[in-house]
Amino acid sequence: MKKLTALFAGVLAIAAVQAQASQKIVTFEHAYRGGSIEKSIESIGGKVTRKFTVIDSLVAVFPDDVKDSSIYSLKGVTDVAEDSYLRWIEAAPASMSSIPLPSVESALNMVRTGEGWEAPVFQEIRPAVDPAEKELPWGIKRVNAAAAWDYTSGKGVKVAIIDTGMDSTHPDLAPNYKGGYNAVTPGDLPTDDHGHGTHVAGTIGAVRDLKGVAGVAPGVDLYGVKVLDKNGSGQYSWIVAGIEWAILNHIDVINMSLGGGSGTEALKQVMIKANESGVTVVCAAGNDSGPVNYPAKYPQAIAVSASDSSDRLAYFSSKGAEIAVIAPGVNVYSSYKGGGYKTMSGTSMACPHVTGLAALAVGAGANSPEAVRAALKAAATPLAGLSVTDQGAGLVDAFKLVR
């Protein structure tokens, strides 16, 4: 009994220590890479839990009484950031929520006079997908994706979806699925226990099989990189690790349909490294109607805002000078976990349209992130009534992109 009591006390003591620990991302000068920085961290009670390869940063857990000032005092340390656990994907508000419903009196007046039927509330009540052409959701048609397929479908282009993972057995994704990485629980498969990543993947690269849906670039190689958990939440270090994996595995295009209100030095540095390594990074602008979120805000990102089926800016879309192009993001029908399909809205849904277009640009010969960005902008047409901060260069036409 005494042994059990002692064991229980030991478990409680360990749990108490862990509860009082804080996890940090420490960035340092290159000269201190390796044992030097690790020994310094250990000297003040820290424990390294993850090392990065392509940037000079690592993740370490420190006792709660170790302040940032103590970490900064270590030789070579240039930045210390909390490895915060945040919700990185937010569903866009329902498209009807910002449109007032008519009163009973005004509705009866519409019936009596036959006027007023063009009101937005009635325009929004329509099937998300035309049953007769279900394989081509409206967004795929709007970017004119099929017009590019005789020239390139993105075959052989490697696309990583840095998200909640991917349903690799989904019939629309399995033929193109080539593997991936789990940054949340390294060593496990990047299974999608949320659904968001699978939805994004379908818009990018679902196969053409006259069933389900087809993606913008139905010939691409798809890689699921899980950096968010079943709640759509994750730590900064998970996202950095996902981008690093894509760099090390020579991915051509990254899709990040995720965003937050702030970045970190490590996230900034890995975005720079991705660009220098020839990886095109496409990011969702955000769904808060405010400034562009991170990582879309970084200059290396191709930031994407969202439009609706009437070529208006989606009312939830973030916007700003960082926006490169706009794409369909309201009532987007795509693959979903468990082999199913779902309609979703958000800049998260606009972003994969542009990622698919970026893959087509790579397939057509664009050989650098700068070349891909230039090709997308050259193939874009501004939408009437929208400002540059709403839409960047405008909506991309796939035919113009590859021809």
C-alpha positions as CSV (number, residue, x, y, z in Angstrom):
1,M,0.0,0.0,0.0
2,K,2.9,2.3,0.9
3,K,4.4,1.6,-2.6
4,L,1.2,2.5,-4.3
5,T,0.8,5.7,-2.3
6,A,4.4,6.7,-3.2
7,L,3.8,5.9,-6.9
8,F,0.6,8.0,-6.9
9,A,2.4,10.9,-5.2
10,G,5.2,10.6,-7.8
11,V,2.7,10.8,-10.7
12,L,1.1,13.9,-9.1
13,A,4.5,15.5,-8.6
14,I,5.3,15.0,-12.3
15,A,1.9,16.3,-13.4
16,A,2.4,19.4,-11.2
17,V,5.8,20.1,-12.7
18,Q,4.4,19.8,-16.2
19,A,1.5,22.1,-15.4
20,Q,4.0,24.7,-14.3
21,A,6.1,24.4,-17.4
22,S,5.9,26.7,-20.4
23,Q,6.8,25.8,-24.0
24,K,8.8,28.3,-26.1
25,I,10.2,28.6,-29.6
26,V,13.8,29.8,-29.3
27,T,15.5,31.3,-32.3
28,F,19.3,31.8,-32.3
29,E,22.3,32.7,-34.3
30,H,23.5,30.0,-36.7
31,A,26.9,29.8,-35.1
32,Y,25.2,28.4,-31.9
33,R,23.4,25.6,-33.7
34,G,23.8,22.1,-32.1
35,G,25.1,21.3,-28.7
36,S,26.0,24.8,-27.7
37,I,22.5,26.3,-27.7
38,E,21.1,23.1,-26.2
39,K,23.5,23.0,-23.3
40,S,22.7,26.7,-22.6
41,I,19.0,25.9,-22.5
42,E,19.6,22.9,-20.2
43,S,21.7,25.1,-17.9
44,I,18.7,27.2,-16.9
45,G,16.4,24.2,-16.5
46,G,15.0,23.9,-20.0
47,K,14.5,20.8,-22.1
48,V,14.6,20.7,-25.9
49,T,11.6,18.9,-27.3
50,R,11.8,19.6,-31.0
51,K,14.6,20.8,-33.3
52,F,14.2,22.4,-36.7
53,T,16.5,21.7,-39.6
54,V,16.0,24.4,-42.1
55,I,15.9,27.3,-39.7
56,D,17.9,28.2,-36.5
57,S,15.1,27.6,-34.0
58,L,14.0,24.9,-31.6
59,V,11.2,24.2,-29.2
60,A,12.0,23.9,-25.5
61,V,10.0,23.5,-22.2
62,F,11.1,25.7,-19.3
63,P,10.0,25.7,-15.7
64,D,7.4,28.5,-15.2
65,D,9.8,30.5,-13.0
66,V,12.2,30.8,-15.9
67,K,11.4,34.2,-17.5
68,D,12.0,35.2,-21.1
69,S,14.7,37.6,-20.0
70,S,16.7,34.6,-18.7
71,I,16.4,32.8,-22.0
72,Y,17.4,36.0,-23.9
73,S,20.4,36.2,-21.7
74,L,21.8,33.0,-23.2
75,K,24.5,33.5,-25.8
76,G,23.2,33.5,-29.4
77,V,19.5,33.7,-28.6
78,T,17.8,36.3,-30.9
79,D,14.1,35.6,-30.2
80,V,11.8,33.9,-27.7
81,A,8.1,33.2,-28.5
82,E,5.4,31.4,-26.6
83,D,4.5,28.2,-28.5
84,S,0.9,29.0,-28.2
85,Y,-1.9,26.6,-28.9
86,L,-4.5,28.5,-30.9
87,R,-7.5,27.8,-33.1
88,W,-6.3,28.4,-36.6
89,I,-9.4,27.7,-38.6
90,E,-12.8,29.3,-38.1
91,A,-15.8,28.5,-40.1
92,A,-17.1,31.5,-42.0
93,P,-20.5,32.7,-40.6
94,A,-23.5,31.3,-42.5
95,S,-24.0,33.2,-45.7
96,M,-27.5,34.1,-44.7
97,S,-26.6,35.6,-41.3
98,S,-25.8,39.1,-42.5
99,I,-28.9,39.4,-44.8
100,P,-32.0,40.5,-43.0
101,L,-35.1,38.4,-43.6
102,P,-38.2,40.2,-44.9
103,S,-41.1,40.9,-42.6
104,V,-44.3,39.1,-43.1
105,E,-45.9,42.3,-44.5
106,S,-43.1,42.9,-47.0
107,A,-43.1,39.2,-48.1
108,L,-46.9,39.4,-48.7
109,N,-46.3,42.6,-50.7
110,M,-43.8,40.9,-52.9
111,V,-46.3,38.1,-53.6
112,R,-49.0,40.7,-54.3
113,T,-47.0,43.0,-56.5
114,G,-44.4,40.6,-58.0
115,E,-41.7,43.1,-57.1
116,G,-38.7,42.7,-54.9
117,W,-37.8,39.1,-55.8
118,E,-34.3,40.2,-56.7
119,A,-33.5,40.8,-53.0
120,P,-30.3,39.1,-51.8
121,V,-32.1,36.7,-49.5
122,F,-33.8,35.1,-52.4
123,Q,-30.6,35.1,-54.6
124,E,-28.8,33.1,-51.9
125,I,-31.4,30.3,-51.7
126,R,-30.2,28.0,-54.4
127,P,-28.5,24.6,-54.6
128,A,-24.8,24.8,-53.8
129,V,-24.2,22.3,-56.7
130,D,-26.0,21.8,-59.9
131,P,-27.0,18.1,-59.7
132,A,-26.5,17.7,-63.5
133,E,-22.9,18.8,-63.3
134,K,-22.0,17.7,-59.8
135,E,-18.4,16.8,-60.5
136,L,-17.6,20.4,-61.3
137,P,-18.6,22.7,-58.4
138,W,-19.3,26.3,-59.2
139,G,-15.9,27.5,-58.1
140,I,-14.1,25.1,-60.4
141,K,-16.2,26.4,-63.3
142,R,-15.7,30.0,-62.3
143,V,-11.9,29.8,-62.5
144,N,-12.3,28.0,-65.9
145,A,-10.2,25.1,-64.7
146,A,-11.5,22.5,-67.3
147,A,-10.2,24.8,-70.1
148,A,-6.6,24.1,-68.9
149,W,-6.8,20.3,-68.6
150,D,-6.0,19.5,-72.3
151,Y,-2.8,21.4,-71.7
152,T,-2.0,20.4,-68.1
153,S,-3.9,18.9,-65.2
154,G,-0.9,19.4,-62.8
155,K,0.3,15.9,-63.3
156,G,3.5,15.3,-61.2
157,V,3.2,18.6,-59.4
158,K,3.6,18.0,-55.6
159,V,1.1,19.8,-53.5
160,A,1.1,19.7,-49.6
161,I,-2.1,20.6,-47.7
162,I,-0.9,21.9,-44.4
163,D,-4.1,21.5,-42.4
164,T,-6.0,19.0,-40.2
165,G,-4.7,16.0,-42.3
166,M,-6.4,14.2,-45.2
167,D,-8.7,11.3,-45.6
168,S,-6.3,9.3,-47.8
169,T,-9.0,6.6,-48.6
170,H,-11.6,9.1,-49.9
171,P,-12.5,7.8,-53.5
172,D,-11.9,11.3,-55.0
173,L,-8.4,11.7,-53.3
174,A,-6.9,8.2,-53.0
175,P,-5.6,8.0,-56.6
176,N,-3.6,11.2,-56.1
177,Y,-2.6,10.7,-52.4
178,K,1.2,10.2,-52.1
179,G,1.7,10.3,-48.3
180,G,2.4,13.1,-45.8
181,Y,3.5,13.9,-42.3
182,N,1.9,14.3,-38.9
183,A,3.5,17.2,-36.9
184,V,0.9,16.9,-34.1
185,T,1.9,13.3,-33.2
186,P,5.0,12.6,-35.2
187,G,5.1,9.0,-36.4
188,D,1.4,8.7,-36.8
189,L,-0.4,8.9,-40.1
190,P,-1.7,12.4,-41.0
191,T,-5.4,11.2,-40.6
192,D,-8.0,13.9,-40.8
193,D,-10.1,13.8,-37.6
194,H,-11.7,17.2,-38.3
195,G,-12.7,17.3,-42.0
196,H,-11.3,20.7,-43.0
197,G,-8.1,19.4,-44.7
198,T,-10.0,16.8,-46.7
199,H,-12.4,19.5,-48.0
200,V,-9.5,21.7,-49.0
201,A,-7.7,18.8,-50.7
202,G,-10.8,18.0,-52.9
203,T,-10.9,21.5,-54.3
204,I,-7.2,21.3,-55.2
205,G,-6.8,17.9,-56.6
206,A,-9.9,15.6,-56.6
207,V,-9.7,13.2,-59.5
208,R,-11.9,13.3,-62.6
209,D,-14.0,10.1,-62.5
210,L,-17.5,11.4,-63.2
211,K,-18.3,10.9,-59.5
212,G,-18.2,13.2,-56.5
213,V,-16.2,16.3,-57.4
214,A,-13.1,17.2,-59.5
215,G,-10.4,19.6,-58.3
216,V,-8.8,22.6,-60.1
217,A,-5.7,20.4,-60.8
218,P,-7.0,16.8,-60.9
219,G,-3.6,15.3,-61.8
220,V,-1.5,16.6,-58.9
221,D,0.3,14.5,-56.3
222,L,-1.4,15.2,-52.9
223,Y,0.4,15.2,-49.6
224,G,-1.5,15.5,-46.3
225,V,0.5,17.4,-43.6
226,K,-1.3,17.4,-40.3
227,V,-0.5,20.5,-38.2
228,L,-4.0,21.0,-36.6
229,D,-5.9,18.6,-34.3
230,K,-9.6,17.5,-34.3
231,N,-10.5,21.0,-33.0
232,G,-8.8,22.8,-35.8
233,S,-6.3,24.1,-33.3
234,G,-2.5,23.8,-33.1
235,Q,0.8,25.2,-31.8
236,Y,3.0,27.5,-33.8
237,S,5.7,24.8,-33.7
238,W,3.4,22.3,-35.4
239,I,2.9,24.7,-38.4
240,V,6.6,25.5,-38.6
241,A,7.3,21.7,-38.6
242,G,4.8,21.1,-41.4
243,I,6.3,23.8,-43.6
244,E,9.8,22.4,-42.9
245,W,8.7,18.9,-43.9
246,A,7.4,20.3,-47.2
247,I,10.7,22.1,-47.9
248,L,12.7,18.9,-47.1
249,N,10.5,16.8,-49.3
250,H,10.7,19.1,-52.3
251,I,7.1,20.1,-52.4
252,D,6.2,22.4,-55.3
253,V,3.1,24.2,-53.8
254,I,1.9,24.5,-50.2
255,N,-1.8,25.3,-49.3
256,M,-2.4,26.8,-45.9
257,S,-6.1,27.4,-45.3
258,L,-5.4,28.6,-41.8
259,G,-4.7,31.9,-40.1
260,G,-4.1,33.8,-36.9
261,G,-3.7,37.3,-35.7
262,S,0.0,37.2,-35.1
263,G,3.1,35.4,-36.3
264,T,6.4,34.4,-34.7
265,E,10.0,34.8,-35.8
266,A,10.3,31.1,-36.5
267,L,7.2,31.2,-38.7
268,K,8.6,34.2,-40.5
269,Q,11.9,32.5,-41.1
270,V,10.5,29.2,-42.3
271,M,8.3,31.2,-44.8
272,I,11.4,32.9,-46.1
273,K,13.2,29.5,-46.3
274,A,10.3,28.0,-48.2
275,N,10.4,30.8,-50.8
276,E,14.2,30.5,-51.1
277,S,13.8,26.7,-51.6
278,G,11.4,27.2,-54.5
279,V,8.2,26.3,-52.7
280,T,5.1,28.4,-53.6
281,V,3.0,29.1,-50.5
282,V,-0.7,29.9,-50.9
283,C,-2.5,31.2,-47.8
284,A,-6.1,32.1,-46.8
285,A,-6.5,35.7,-46.0
286,G,-8.8,35.1,-43.0
287,N,-12.6,35.2,-42.2
288,D,-12.8,38.2,-39.7
289,S,-13.6,40.9,-42.3
290,G,-10.5,42.7,-41.0
291,P,-6.8,42.8,-41.9
292,V,-5.1,39.9,-43.5
293,N,-4.1,37.2,-41.0
294,Y,-0.8,35.3,-40.6
295,P,0.9,33.6,-42.4
296,A,-0.9,35.1,-45.4
297,K,0.4,38.5,-44.3
298,Y,4.0,37.5,-44.9
299,P,5.4,38.8,-48.3
300,Q,6.3,35.2,-49.3
301,A,2.7,34.1,-49.2
302,I,0.2,34.4,-52.1
303,A,-2.7,35.7,-50.0
304,V,-6.2,34.9,-51.2
305,S,-9.5,36.6,-50.5
306,A,-13.0,35.1,-51.1
307,S,-15.7,35.9,-53.6
308,D,-19.3,34.6,-53.9
309,S,-21.1,33.3,-56.9
310,S,-22.1,36.9,-57.9
311,D,-18.5,38.0,-58.0
312,R,-18.8,40.1,-54.8
313,L,-16.4,40.1,-52.0
314,A,-17.6,37.6,-49.4
315,Y,-18.7,39.7,-46.4
316,F,-16.5,37.7,-44.0
317,S,-13.3,37.9,-46.1
318,S,-10.3,39.6,-44.7
319,K,-8.6,42.1,-47.0
320,G,-5.7,44.4,-47.4
321,A,-2.7,45.4,-49.5
322,E,-1.3,41.8,-49.1
323,I,-4.1,40.2,-51.2
324,A,-2.7,38.8,-54.4
325,V,-5.9,37.4,-56.0
326,I,-9.5,36.5,-55.2
327,A,-11.2,33.1,-55.6
328,P,-14.6,31.4,-54.9
329,G,-15.1,30.9,-51.2
330,V,-18.9,30.8,-50.5
331,N,-20.9,27.6,-50.6
332,V,-18.0,25.5,-52.0
333,Y,-18.9,21.8,-52.4
334,S,-16.0,19.4,-51.9
335,S,-14.8,16.1,-50.4
336,Y,-15.1,15.5,-46.7
337,K,-13.8,13.0,-44.2
338,G,-15.3,9.5,-44.1
339,G,-15.6,9.4,-47.9
340,G,-18.4,12.1,-47.9
341,Y,-19.0,15.5,-49.3
342,K,-19.9,18.9,-47.8
343,T,-20.6,22.5,-48.6
344,M,-18.4,25.0,-46.7
345,S,-17.6,28.7,-46.9
346,G,-14.5,30.7,-46.0
347,T,-11.2,32.0,-47.4
348,S,-10.1,28.5,-46.5
349,M,-12.2,27.4,-49.5
350,A,-11.0,30.2,-51.7
351,C,-7.3,29.4,-51.0
352,P,-7.3,25.9,-52.5
353,H,-8.8,27.2,-55.8
354,V,-5.6,29.3,-56.1
355,T,-3.4,26.5,-55.0
356,G,-4.8,24.3,-57.8
357,L,-4.2,27.2,-60.2
358,A,-0.6,27.5,-58.9
359,A,-0.1,23.8,-59.6
360,L,-1.4,24.3,-63.1
361,A,1.1,27.2,-63.5
362,V,3.9,24.9,-62.3
363,G,2.7,22.2,-64.8
364,A,2.8,24.8,-67.5
365,G,6.4,25.7,-66.8
366,A,6.5,28.3,-64.0
367,N,9.6,27.3,-62.1
368,S,9.8,29.5,-59.1
369,P,7.4,31.1,-56.5
370,E,8.0,34.5,-58.2
371,A,7.1,33.0,-61.6
372,V,3.9,31.4,-60.2
373,R,2.8,34.7,-58.6
374,A,3.5,36.6,-61.9
375,A,1.6,34.0,-63.9
376,L,-1.5,34.1,-61.6
377,K,-1.6,37.9,-61.7
378,A,-1.2,38.0,-65.4
379,A,-4.1,35.6,-65.9
380,A,-6.4,37.5,-63.5
381,T,-9.2,39.9,-64.3
382,P,-10.4,42.5,-61.7
383,L,-13.9,42.0,-60.6
384,A,-16.2,45.0,-61.1
385,G,-16.9,47.1,-58.0
386,L,-14.0,45.7,-55.9
387,S,-10.9,47.5,-54.8
388,V,-7.3,46.3,-55.1
389,T,-7.3,45.6,-51.3
390,D,-10.4,43.4,-51.8
391,Q,-9.2,41.3,-54.6
392,G,-5.6,42.0,-55.5
393,A,-5.2,41.4,-59.3
394,G,-8.6,39.8,-59.5
395,L,-10.0,36.4,-60.4
396,V,-7.7,34.0,-62.3
397,D,-8.7,32.3,-65.5
398,A,-7.1,28.9,-65.9
399,F,-7.1,29.0,-69.7
400,K,-5.2,32.3,-69.7
401,L,-2.8,30.9,-67.1
402,V,-1.6,27.9,-69.1
403,R,-1.9,29.3,-72.7
